[in-house]
Every structure is written in structure tokens, then in C-alpha cells.
Amino acid sequence: MEDPTDAAGSLDPADWGALREQGHRMLDDLFDHLEGLRAHPVWQPIPAELRAGWRAPLPRQPAPLAEAHARFMAEVLPHSVGNAHPRFMGWVQGGGTAVGMLAEMLAAGLNANLGGRDQMPLEVEKQIVVWMRELFGFPATAGGLFVTGSSMANFIGVLVARTRALGEGARRHGLRDSGHRLVGYAGSSAHGCLARAFDMAGLGSDALRRVPVDANHRIDVAQLAATIAMDRAAGLQPFFVAGTAGTVDVGAIDPLTELADLCARAGLWFHVDGAFGALGMLAPGVAPLLAGIERADSIALDFHKWGQVPYDAGFILVRDQDDQLAAFAAPAAYLARDTRGLAAGSPWPCDLGPDLSRGFRALKTWFTFATYGTDAIGAAIDRSCALARGLAERIAAEPALELLAPVALNIVCFRHRGGAGDPRFGRRAADRAALDRFNADLVADLHEAGIAVPSTTVIDGRLAIRAAVVNHRTDASDLAALVDAVLARAALRLGADKTAS
């Protein structure tokens, strides 16, 4: 059996030339994959025998790199989630780029730990912080940090706001004896990671009040103000309001200026969950809809969504970096700082968040912005919204289909009506459930056929087919294929049911 390591016991190869040749082959295979995406199914089910093959015991002996690569190409790549494909539109996931892939390779080769210390990769991350300050109109005091995604970024926002409300003593003594009962607020359409952030922060998920939304799925600011007043009268301590820039179900943007005004009057931390929508600031057609985001105390966002950076690349931006330091900085002898040598460069990223071991996420983000330019990324964002509007127009023109929510940005929620006059899809609750099941089956049909990948959600108690147009590769033909496939599969199901009856 081939031993890929050198004779001295290092894990470096004994034959760099052979590794170079194999590496080029692996890179070319990925270029071929990206270039030929449309020729392949968006997704396909994993055969049971293939899944079972990935339950092997721990490998004790070496094997050729070429064998591992061949297995990846044959078994892993064809059965991935498929979000690089232009007809993947079920969840808000970016498609990535070849440039970002190459940057990720460079970062892996460098193998830098960005927890701290005086190193140039941290200057790259600081460059992204400077760019985000500029994009969102934040002051020079602002700090930023790369994290896995907006779930972690929102969690950090809650922790920083909690420390601001209770003081740094709460980090040492905890919440039990603080005498404070903190409560925060978000719209009922806000992402579930916010409630989980309250849970993980020790506040309890019930401490996040879910405020009703209006007909456009935006938080009702008058109801929010009334809820805050009631909580204060009950002896609770409001401290945090989260506005959403691009809700997960329909892409709605909360009235951020009104929220900023309310938070300023009430002395509350104003956080914006902009997981995908915040980067709409790059797009001329979307940026005006985000007015007020520049007044946030913190913003969570993902570069791996509308920014098209490969996974993962989440980010938190905080108006005053001192608030981050108060929430996370902790002295430790093994992390001693100096003014000279590699231990210089304080503060370090580990002072701004929970991670000490951190990958070089900033490099693929820098490469993406520096190579394509933000005008091109913004144009792709505007195009995705225009495509969504076109999809909504097509749905509105199809008698068998109906829209279930306004199209605020790039997410279209619709369903098939189930056939005019079909007794199975009447007004009774059981009939409505049958129509929900019918649409869920249509979505699964499309997935298994590899034609397109929408997802489902629930809008006003009705199951919706949800198409999120995020991938820069998606064009009008892909959305036409989605609608055509929904209509065709529905006709097959309705015809089969009539035949069976």
C-alpha cells in the first residue's frame, strides 16, 4: 500500500511532484463541476448502500490520495446539498464562486489561526471591518468579527447588549442574583436563532417577546412600544430590540428607522439581524429600503448568502468596539500581550468574541470583494430581486397557482390550488391539510427529480412553496423551469388520483 508521507515521519509527501499532479487534477475536477452545473441534477437522494459505506471503522493505514479523491467525486460531490446549482432556491444560501474557492485553498495552505497575535491575516480581517464601517455608515469606534454565521453573530449581539445592560460584573457573578429580569423584543417573523440566543445567554427563550407583524410581515412598532411599556410596568427590564433586514420566510424588512427612534427614546440596544438582507446596502435598488440600519448598535450578517462567499463567513459589526471588549475580553497568562514580537497587536479577535481558534474567513471575503468589486455584487443582488418579481408575475398569471405573501426582496411564497372544484381541497380543516400535503409532495417530487429545489414554509397557517433567489447563477429560465415543473407534477398527481378513484 502506498505511503504518502516522507521517510522522516512528517506528514508532508515523499514525492511533491506526484502530489502536485494530483492536486491539479482535483482542482480541475472542481472547475469542471462548477462549469457544468446545469448538466447535473440540483439534488439527488443518497442510496442506502452508499450511506452505509460511510460507517466504516477508523482507518489505521495510509491509502493513496487518488483513491480518496475518486471516492469524493463519485460519492460525495453528486450527493451534496446543491446550493451551487442555479435552480437551488429553497433556502437562503449563496452559490459561492470559483474565486472564493481558490481563496479558501490559499487560506487552508496558510493554516493561520486568527484568534490573535500580530499577523498579516488579521490586517485582512481588519480591512473587512473598515469596509463594513463604510458600507453601513458606522463610526471609527466600530468593531467587527468573523464568525460561522448569523446565528453566532446574533448570539454575540445579545451577549454584548446583556453586558451593556448589567455591567461586566454579570460575567463573573451570573444572572441568578443580579436582581434584573431582562427582556428583549423581535417580530414574530424573526429567525428562531434569536430565541436560541436568549436561551444560550442564560436569559431564557421566553425573555424574547415575539411582537406581531403587519400585513407586510414587518414588526408592528406601535404594538412593540405597548409591549415594552407593559413589561416595564410589570417590573421587568427591557434592554434589546432586534429588527430584521430580510425575514427568513418572505424577505420582509422591518421599519428600521422607526425601531431606531423607539430604541433611542427608550434607551434600548438596537440590533439588526441582517443575515442576508444587510448586504442589500451594496445594491442601488435595495439600499433605500434599509434606511435606519446605520443607527443600529450591532448588525449580524452573512457574506455567504447575497455576498456569494463560500461557506462559512458570518460577521458581527458593533458600533462601539469597547462594548465587545467588555463582553468578552479576559486575561490569561498563556495569552499575554506585548508591544513587540508576535504577541503584539492587542486587542485580539479572541477579546471580541467567544472563539480562540479561528480560521481565515476574511481571505475569501476579501478576494470576493476585491476581485469582483462591490458594484457587480450589488448588481447581482438587484437582479435576484428583479427575478423574484418576474416569478411572482408568472405565478399571478397562472390560474392554478397563487401568491401567499408580498414579494419584498428575493423570496417568493406561493402554492398550487390543487385543482378547481376538487372536493379534497375544500374549506374544512382536513381539506386544507390535504392541500398543504399536496404542495409539500410537489416540493419533494421536484427535489427527487433533481429539477429544482424550493423549500416550504407556513404563511398565515397555509403551507407555501418558498423560492429564494439568492444564487448569482440563477436566471429567468431557471424560474420558468420551476413553475413548469410545479404545474407538470401537479397535473400528474391530480390525474393519477382521478384515475385511482
C-alpha positions, 0 to 999 in steps of 0.5 A, a space after each residue: 500500500 502506498 505511503 504518502 508521507 516522507 521517510 522522516 515521519 512528517 506528514 508532508 509527501 515523499 514525492 511533491 511532484 506526484 502530489 502536485 499532479 494530483 492536486 491539479 487534477 482535483 482542482 480541475 475536477 472542481 472547475 469542471 463541476 462548477 462549469 457544468 452545473 446545469 448538466 447535473 441534477 440540483 439534488 439527488 437522494 443518497 442510496 442506502 448502500 452508499 450511506 452505509 459505506 460511510 460507517 466504516 471503522 477508523 482507518 489505521 493505514 495510509 491509502 493513496 490520495 487518488 483513491 480518496 479523491 475518486 471516492 469524493 467525486 463519485 460519492 460525495 460531490 453528486 450527493 451534496 446539498 446543491 446550493 451551487 446549482 442555479 435552480 437551488 432556491 429553497 433556502 437562503 444560501 449563496 452559490 459561492 464562486 470559483 474565486 472564493 474557492 481558490 481563496 479558501 485553498 490559499 487560506 487552508 495552505 496558510 493554516 493561520 489561526 486568527 484568534 490573535 497575535 500580530 499577523 498579516 491575516 488579521 490586517 485582512 480581517 481588519 480591512 473587512 471591518 473598515 469596509 463594513 464601517 463604510 458600507 453601513 455608515 458606522 463610526 471609527 469606534 466600530 468593531 467587527 468579527 468573523 464568525 460561522 454565521 448569523 446565528 453566532 453573530 446574533 448570539 454575540 449581539 445579545 451577549 454584548 447588549 446583556 453586558 451593556 445592560 448589567 455591567 461586566 460584573 454579570 460575567 463573573 457573578 451570573 444572572 441568578 442574583 443580579 436582581 434584573 429580569 431582562 427582556 428583549 423584543 423581535 417580530 414574530 417573523 424573526 429567525 428562531 436563532 434569536 430565541 436560541 440566543 436568549 436561551 444560550 445567554 442564560 436569559 431564557 427563550 421566553 425573555 424574547 417577546 415575539 411582537 406581531 407583524 403587519 400585513 407586510 410581515 414587518 414588526 408592528 412598532 406601535 404594538 412593540 412600544 405597548 409591549 415594552 411599556 407593559 413589561 416595564 410596568 410589570 417590573 421587568 427590564 427591557 434592554 434589546 430590540 432586534 429588527 430584521 433586514 430580510 425575514 427568513 420566510 418572505 424577505 420582509 424588512 422591518 421599519 428600521 428607522 422607526 425601531 431606531 427612534 423607539 430604541 433611542 427614546 427608550 434607551 434600548 440596544 438596537 440590533 439588526 439581524 441582517 443575515 442576508 438582507 444587510 448586504 442589500 446596502 451594496 445594491 442601488 435598488 435595495 439600499 433605500 429600503 434599509 434606511 435606519 440600519 446605520 443607527 443600529 448598535 450591532 448588525 449580524 450578517 452573512 457574506 455567504 448568502 447575497 455576498 456569494 462567499 463560500 461557506 462559512 463567513 458570518 460577521 458581527 459589526 458593533 458600533 462601539 468596539 469597547 462594548 465587545 471588549 467588555 463582553 468578552 475580553 479576559 486575561 490569561 497568562 498563556 495569552 499575554 500581550 506585548 508591544 513587540 514580537 508576535 504577541 503584539 497587536 492587542 486587542 485580539 479577535 479572541 477579546 471580541 468574541 467567544 472563539 480562540 481558534 479561528 480560521 481565515 474567513 476574511 481571505 475569501 471575503 476579501 478576494 470576493 470583494 476585491 476581485 469582483 468589486 462591490 458594484 457587480 455584487 450589488 448588481 447581482 443582488 438587484 437582479 435576484 430581486 428583479 427575478 423574484 418579481 418576474 416569478 411572482 408575475 408568472 405565478 399571478 398569471 397562472 390560474 392554478 397557482 397563487 401568491 401567499 405573501 408580498 414579494 419584498 426582496 428575493 423570496 417568493 411564497 406561493 402554492 398550487 390550488 390543487 385543482 378547481 372544484 376538487 372536493 379534497 381541497 375544500 374549506 374544512 380543516 382536513 381539506 386544507 391539510 390535504 392541500 398543504 400535503 399536496 404542495 409539500 409532495 410537489 416540493 419533494 417530487 421536484 427535489 427527487 427529480 433533481 429539477 429544482 429545489 424550493 423549500 416550504 414554509 407556513 404563511 398565515 397557517 397555509 403551507 407555501 412553496 418558498 423560492 429564494 433567489 439568492 444564487 448569482 447563477 440563477 436566471 429567468 429560465 431557471 424560474 420558468 423551469 420551476 413553475 413548469 415543473 410545479 404545474 407538470 407534477 401537479 397535473 400528474 398527481 391530480 390525474 393519477 388520483 382521478 384515475 385511482 378513484 
